[in-house]
Amino acid sequence: MAGTRAAIRYAKAILDLAKDQKATDAVNNDMKLMAATIGDSKDLSNMLQSPVVRSSEKKAVLTEIFKNSNAISTGLIDALISNKRLNLLGTVASEYTILYDRLKETQVAKVTTAIPLTEALEKKVLAKIKELTDSKDVTIENVVDENILGGFILRVGDKQYNASVADKLSKLKREFTLN
């Protein structure tokens, strides 16, 4: 929990700095890339968490991976290294994108499906989400999870609607075991 609070503080500081330098969009793109890269690469994530790997080696790897990043984004890496908090980089990047979306009044709707959404279905889901949330701008993040078998799980902000086949089967199983 303390790590998450620290990550939020770093993210707020980076957002304030990016606003001052009118670079919020560029930094948001960098943060999305960092969060996705760290999330997708188990090796990179393990390296950032490892107390055995030297900070200089971590910095060299991150500088090479994110060499086209904005100066604010590379400054974040330097600040995290100097404060011995580099293990928070992925969390800081994720928190920044959340704060950025709030700033731009954009909501991210996470739709989990068994197969990727088609363009037509994505438009229908987007229209329904806009109707339900009264938000100016809504973007869809489609997560494919074959374990839900079919249907979908929609999460917007702190609301979740579960219309998955796996959830319905689970409810049915509980109903039979209670009787």
Stockholm file with secondary structure:
# STOCKHOLM 1.0

chainA/1-179         MAGTRAAIRYAKAILDLAKDQKATDAVNNDMKLMAATIGDSKDLSNMLQSPVVRSSEKKAVLTEIFKNSNAISTGLIDALISNKRLNLLGTVASEYTILYDRLKETQVAKVTTAIPLTEALEKKVLAKIKELTDSKDVTIENVVDENILGGFILRVGDKQYNASVADKLSKLKREFTLN
#=GR chainA/1-179 SS CHHHHHHHHHHHHHHHHHHHTTCHHHHHHHHHHHHHHHHHCHHHHHHHHCSSSCHHHHHHHHHHHTTTCCHHHHHHHHHHHHTTCGGGHHHHHHHHHHHHHHHTTEEEEEEEESSCCCHHHHHHHHHHHHHHHCCSEEEEEEEECGGGCSEEEEEETTEEEEEEHHHHHHHHHHHHHHC
#=GC SS_cons         CHHHHHHHHHHHHHHHHHHHTTCHHHHHHHHHHHHHHHHHCHHHHHHHHCSSSCHHHHHHHHHHHTTTCCHHHHHHHHHHHHTTCGGGHHHHHHHHHHHHHHHTTEEEEEEEESSCCCHHHHHHHHHHHHHHHCCSEEEEEEEECGGGCSEEEEEETTEEEEEEHHHHHHHHHHHHHHC
//
